[in-house]
Amino acid sequence: MIHIVFNTADVDVLKKAIEMDETLTGDVLEVKDDYAVGPLEGIHALAGIEARRSWWREVLAGGDQDGNADREDVNDPRLAEEITGRMREHPDELIWIWAAQNKHDVSGYYWIMSQLKDFQGRVFILYLNNLPFINEKGNIFYPQWLSQIPPREFLKAKKLARPITLSEFEIDPDEWGKHCEEPSGVRILEGGKKLANKAPDHYDADILKYVTGAWQKASKVITQFLNKNRETTGDAYLLWRIKTMVAAGVLDVQGELRGMRDFEIKSSALAGEAATEGYDHK
């Protein structure tokens, strides 16, 4: 059995659940890219793959994750080849895709699903969409991420596994194809498995809510955004957007524009205009 998840923290919690239930025994593989942000044009061809990798190099440049775009262990296309190769070599092999209700997991689901069309009947989905679980304190909660679920609760979740239907195998890759044709930079989840495309500056106005007229470390602004904002994304993308706003004159900066702890930012005269009217974000 092959288990597919979309976050590093999910790998650890699912492995703990497998230790509790041998019927779940299998390899836990992680799709590492965040397909909820960045360009998708031609994503399943070499040119598109390299274009996306180049985009990530730009986003991560100078930050704490600089160089990650070229790490050997961060290679989703190779992962997909390994999975499909294994499925062809072992006709009895099954895939379980684990996804929580968030744009990161759903975008990853569409990406991997689009490459598994030859294995209809052997691919299962566990989509924890608006389902209640019990946390460590015994309280009911609705997790946004698989890693929030205690390992013992995964033993209940496995009952939700169902084969991906023939209809989904036909419709979902087409739906993903439409997103890949959109020149957008952000995808958000509108409910169920419905994604909506937004411009690359989609989060900028919300980032500016946490910027003041006093100098603050970029890391403090990002932390406030992640802790308080209703809709969030990865810190690397937020750092890139802050650097983009600095370049556009929307934010003033002091310090070296590298990692989020290396420089401070504050509002500039253009900040109010950017929050209401937008600016050239290319």
C-alpha positions in Angstrom: 0.0 0.0 0.0 1.1 3.5 -0.8 -0.1 6.4 1.4 0.2 9.9 -0.1 0.2 13.0 2.0 1.0 16.6 1.4 2.8 17.9 4.5 5.9 16.7 6.3 4.0 16.8 9.7 1.4 14.4 8.2 4.1 11.8 7.5 5.0 11.5 11.1 1.5 11.3 12.5 0.4 8.8 9.9 3.4 6.6 10.6 2.4 6.5 14.3 -1.1 5.5 13.3 0.3 2.7 11.1 2.2 1.4 14.2 -1.2 1.0 15.9 -2.9 -0.8 13.0 -1.0 -3.2 10.8 -3.9 -3.2 8.2 -2.6 0.3 7.3 1.0 -1.0 6.7 2.6 0.7 3.7 5.0 3.5 2.6 4.1 7.1 3.4 5.1 9.3 0.6 4.9 13.1 0.6 4.1 15.5 -2.2 6.4 18.3 -1.2 5.4 21.3 -3.5 2.7 23.7 -2.6 0.5 23.8 -5.7 -1.8 26.4 -4.1 0.7 29.1 -5.1 2.8 29.8 -8.2 2.5 29.2 -11.9 1.0 26.0 -13.2 1.2 26.5 -17.0 2.6 23.4 -18.7 3.2 21.8 -15.2 3.2 18.3 -16.6 5.8 19.0 -19.3 9.6 19.6 -18.8 9.4 23.3 -19.8 6.5 23.9 -17.3 8.3 22.0 -14.5 11.5 24.0 -15.0 9.5 27.3 -15.2 7.9 26.5 -11.8 11.3 25.5 -10.4 12.7 28.9 -11.6 9.8 30.7 -9.9 10.5 28.9 -6.6 14.2 29.9 -6.9 13.1 33.5 -7.1 10.6 33.2 -4.2 13.1 31.5 -1.9 16.2 33.5 -2.9 18.0 35.0 0.1 15.5 33.5 2.6 15.9 30.6 5.1 14.8 28.1 2.4 17.2 29.5 -0.3 18.3 26.5 -2.4 15.4 24.2 -1.6 14.0 24.5 -5.1 17.0 22.4 -6.3 17.2 19.9 -3.5 17.4 16.3 -4.7 14.7 15.2 -2.2 12.2 17.9 -3.4 11.3 16.5 -6.8 7.6 15.8 -7.2 7.8 14.8 -10.9 10.3 12.1 -10.0 8.0 11.0 -7.1 5.1 10.6 -9.5 7.2 8.5 -11.8 8.2 6.3 -9.0 4.6 5.8 -7.8 3.2 5.1 -11.3 6.2 2.7 -12.0 5.5 0.8 -8.8 1.8 0.6 -9.6 2.5 -0.9 -13.1 5.1 -3.3 -11.7 2.8 -4.5 -8.9 -0.8 -5.0 -10.1 -2.1 -5.6 -6.5 -0.7 -2.3 -5.2 -3.1 0.3 -3.9 -2.9 4.0 -3.3 -4.5 5.9 -0.4 -4.5 9.7 -0.8 -5.0 11.5 2.5 -6.2 15.1 2.3 -7.7 17.6 4.8 -9.9 20.5 3.8 -7.4 23.1 2.9 -6.2 24.6 -0.4 -2.7 23.1 0.0 -3.9 19.5 0.3 -6.7 19.9 -2.4 -4.3 21.4 -4.9 -1.8 18.6 -4.2 -4.6 16.1 -4.7 -5.5 17.5 -8.1 -1.8 17.4 -9.1 -1.2 13.8 -8.2 -4.6 12.6 -9.3 -4.0 13.9 -12.8 -1.2 11.4 -13.2 -3.0 8.3 -11.9 -5.7 7.9 -14.6 -4.4 4.4 -15.6 -5.1 3.0 -12.1 -8.8 3.5 -11.7 -10.2 1.2 -9.0 -6.8 1.1 -7.2 -6.7 4.6 -5.9 -8.6 5.6 -2.8 -9.3 9.0 -1.2 -9.7 9.9 2.4 -10.9 13.5 2.2 -11.6 14.8 5.7 -14.0 17.4 4.6 -15.8 19.1 7.6 -15.5 15.9 9.7 -15.3 16.1 13.5 -12.5 14.5 15.5 -11.6 14.3 19.1 -8.4 16.1 20.2 -6.0 15.2 23.0 -8.2 16.9 25.6 -11.3 15.0 24.6 -12.9 17.9 22.8 -14.6 17.7 19.4 -12.8 19.8 16.7 -12.7 20.1 12.9 -9.1 19.8 11.7 -7.8 21.8 8.8 -4.6 19.7 8.7 -4.1 16.0 9.0 -1.3 16.6 11.5 -3.8 18.1 14.0 -5.5 14.7 14.3 -4.2 12.4 17.1 -2.8 9.1 15.6 -5.5 7.0 17.3 -8.1 9.0 15.4 -6.6 7.9 12.1 -7.8 4.4 13.0 -11.4 5.8 12.7 -10.6 7.9 9.7 -9.5 4.8 7.7 -13.2 3.8 7.5 -13.8 6.8 5.3 -11.5 5.4 2.6 -13.4 5.1 -0.7 -12.3 4.4 -4.3 -12.0 7.4 -6.5 -14.9 7.0 -8.9 -14.7 6.7 -12.6 -16.5 10.1 -12.8 -13.9 11.7 -10.7 -11.1 10.2 -12.8 -12.8 11.9 -15.8 -13.8 15.3 -14.2 -11.0 16.1 -11.7 -8.1 16.0 -14.2 -10.1 18.3 -16.5 -10.8 20.6 -13.6 -7.0 20.7 -12.8 -6.3 21.3 -16.5 -8.4 24.5 -16.3 -6.4 25.8 -13.4 -3.2 25.0 -15.2 -4.4 27.2 -18.1 -5.1 30.2 -15.8 -2.3 32.8 -15.5 -3.0 33.1 -11.7 -0.6 32.9 -8.8 -2.8 31.8 -6.0 -5.5 29.2 -5.5 -8.0 29.3 -2.6 -10.5 26.7 -1.5 -14.1 27.7 -1.8 -15.6 24.5 -0.3 -15.5 20.8 -1.1 -12.8 20.4 -3.7 -13.6 23.7 -5.5 -10.6 25.9 -6.1 -10.7 29.5 -7.2 -7.8 31.3 -8.9 -6.5 34.6 -7.6 -3.8 37.0 -8.6 -0.3 36.7 -7.1 -1.0 39.7 -4.8 -4.1 38.1 -3.3 -2.7 38.2 0.3 -1.0 41.6 0.1 -3.8 43.7 1.5 -4.1 41.3 4.5 -0.3 41.4 5.0 -0.5 45.2 5.2 -3.0 45.0 8.1 -0.2 43.8 10.3 2.3 46.5 9.1 2.4 49.7 11.1 4.2 53.1 10.9 6.9 51.7 13.3 9.7 49.4 12.3 9.0 45.7 12.8 10.9 42.6 11.8 9.4 41.0 8.8 9.2 37.8 10.8 6.9 39.5 13.3 4.5 40.6 10.6 4.5 37.1 9.1 3.9 35.5 12.5 0.9 37.9 13.1 -0.5 37.1 9.7 -0.2 33.3 10.2 -1.7 33.5 13.7 -4.6 36.0 13.1 -5.5 36.0 9.4 -8.5 34.0 8.4 -6.8 32.9 5.1 -3.1 32.0 5.2 -0.4 30.6 3.1 3.2 29.5 3.5 5.8 31.8 5.2 8.1 31.7 2.2 5.4 33.0 -0.1 4.5 35.8 2.4 8.2 36.8 2.6 8.4 37.0 -1.2 5.2 39.2 -1.2 6.7 41.5 1.4 9.9 41.8 -0.7 7.7 42.5 -3.8 5.9 45.3 -1.9 9.3 46.7 -0.8 10.4 46.8 -4.4 7.2 48.5 -5.4 7.6 51.2 -2.7 4.6 50.1 -0.7 6.9 49.3 2.3 9.9 51.0 3.6 12.8 48.7 4.7 16.0 48.8 6.7 18.4 46.0 6.9 19.5 43.4 4.4 16.6 42.1 2.3 17.2 38.4 2.9 15.6 36.2 5.5 12.6 37.3 7.4 14.7 38.1 10.5 17.3 40.1 8.6 15.3 43.2 7.9 12.6 45.5 9.3 9.6 47.1 7.5 7.1 49.8 8.0 4.3 51.4 6.1 5.2 53.9 3.3 3.0 56.6 1.8 1.9 54.1 -0.9 0.7 51.5 1.6 -2.9 52.9 1.9 -3.2 53.1 -1.9 -2.0 49.6 -2.4 -4.4 48.2 0.2 -7.4 49.7 -1.7 -6.3 50.1 -5.3 -3.5 47.5 -5.9 -0.3 48.1 -7.8 1.9 46.5 -10.3 2.9 43.2 -8.8 4.7 41.6 -11.7 
